[in-house]
Amino acid sequence: QVQLVESGGGLVQPGGSLRLSCTVSGTIFGIYMAWYRQAPGEQRELVARITTGRSTTYSDSVKGRFTISRDNVKGAVYLQMDSLKPEDTAVYYCNNYPRPWSWGQGTQVTVSS
């Protein structure tokens, strides 16, 4: 059973930055990884994904502001979030793409003045 642990969330003012981290208990070699988010009352959505060759794809809402990266040796995935907006407020999760494992607890990101 793969376990995912997300961290790095918090309260930040609009325009600020956060860096989220995710550690995976199993190997991520050969696996596409992604960050997802779920805002209150909304469905979980895909934010960014990264291939085994480190090609990246972003949702239109975060393109140009977020950067996903990975460290296969450490079994970690990161999300650098810049120019944060109130609409980025959500619980952020990392997971496999496109067939997620069981979800971790996520990390809360709140963007508010």
C-alpha positions in Angstrom: 0.0 0.0 0.0 1.6 3.2 -1.2 1.4 6.1 1.3 1.5 9.7 0.4 2.4 12.5 2.7 1.9 16.1 1.6 3.3 19.1 3.5 4.1 22.8 3.0 0.7 24.4 3.0 -0.4 27.3 5.1 -1.9 30.8 5.1 -0.4 33.2 2.6 -1.4 36.6 1.3 -2.4 37.1 -2.4 0.7 37.4 -4.5 2.7 35.3 -2.1 4.4 31.9 -2.7 4.4 28.4 -1.1 6.3 25.3 -1.9 4.5 22.0 -1.4 6.3 18.7 -0.9 5.0 15.2 -1.2 6.8 12.0 -0.1 5.8 8.6 -1.5 6.5 5.4 0.5 7.1 3.4 -2.7 9.1 4.1 -5.8 8.0 6.7 -8.3 10.5 5.6 -11.0 8.5 5.1 -14.2 5.4 6.7 -12.8 3.7 9.8 -13.9 3.0 12.0 -10.8 0.6 14.9 -10.3 -0.7 17.5 -8.0 -4.5 17.8 -7.5 -6.6 20.2 -5.4 -10.0 20.3 -3.9 -11.7 23.5 -2.9 -14.7 23.5 -0.5 -17.8 22.3 -2.2 -15.9 21.5 -5.4 -14.7 18.3 -7.0 -11.0 17.4 -6.9 -9.2 18.7 -10.0 -5.9 18.1 -11.7 -3.5 21.0 -11.3 -0.2 19.8 -12.7 1.4 16.6 -13.8 5.0 15.5 -14.6 6.1 12.5 -16.7 9.0 10.2 -16.1 11.0 12.3 -18.5 10.0 15.4 -16.6 7.7 16.9 -19.2 5.1 19.0 -17.4 1.5 20.0 -18.0 -0.6 22.5 -16.1 -4.2 23.5 -15.8 -5.0 26.8 -17.5 -5.8 28.3 -14.1 -2.2 27.8 -12.8 -0.1 27.9 -15.9 2.8 30.3 -15.6 2.4 30.5 -11.8 3.0 26.9 -10.6 5.9 24.6 -11.2 5.9 20.9 -10.6 9.1 18.9 -10.1 10.2 15.5 -8.9 13.1 13.7 -7.3 13.0 10.0 -8.1 15.8 9.1 -5.7 14.0 10.7 -2.8 10.6 9.5 -3.9 9.3 13.1 -3.8 7.2 15.5 -5.8 7.1 19.2 -5.4 4.8 22.1 -6.3 6.2 25.6 -6.3 3.3 28.1 -6.2 3.9 31.7 -7.0 1.6 34.7 -7.5 -1.0 33.0 -5.4 -4.6 34.1 -5.7 -7.6 33.6 -3.4 -9.1 31.1 -5.8 -6.1 28.9 -5.3 -7.4 28.2 -1.8 -7.9 24.4 -1.5 -6.5 21.2 -0.1 -3.7 20.0 -2.3 -2.9 16.4 -2.9 -0.2 14.6 -4.8 -0.8 11.2 -6.4 -0.2 8.9 -9.4 -1.5 10.0 -12.8 -3.8 8.9 -14.3 -4.7 6.1 -11.9 -4.4 7.5 -8.4 -3.6 5.3 -5.4 -5.3 5.8 -2.1 -5.3 9.5 -1.2 -3.1 11.1 1.5 -4.4 13.7 3.9 -3.4 16.6 1.7 -2.1 20.0 2.8 -4.3 23.0 3.2 -3.4 26.2 1.2 -5.3 29.3 2.1 -4.8 32.5 0.2 -6.3 35.5 2.0 -5.4 39.0 3.1 
